[in-house]
Amino acid sequence: MNKSDLVDAIANASGLSKADAGRALDGFTSAVTGALKGGKSVSMVGFGTFSVKHRAARSGRNPRTGETIQIKASNNPSFKAGKALKDAVN
C-alpha cells in the first residue's frame, strides 16, 4: 500500500474527501516527525509506539575493499507494534 492507497482508505473509512484525508495524513506524519525530533515518543494504545533509538558509533567493513571503517553514531526512528495490531495480523 502506498500513500495514495492509504489516503483512499482513510477517505472511505471516515467519509472525508480525498483532499481532506490527504491533509489529515500529512498532519499525522508531521506531528509524529515533530515529536520524534523533539526526543519524545508517540504512543497509540493498541496500535503501537513510535520512538527514537540511538545507535552508538561502531566499526564496520567496506564490503568492496575489506577496509575497516568507522560508522558514526546516529538516531533512528523505531516502531513497536501494540498488542491489538499484533493480534489483528495473526
Buried (B, 14 or more C-beta within 10 A) or exposed (E): EEEEEEBBEBBEEEEBEEEBBBEBBEEEEEEBEEBBEEEEEBEEEEBBBBBBEEEEEEEEEEEEEEEEEEEEEEEEEEEEBBEEBEEEEE
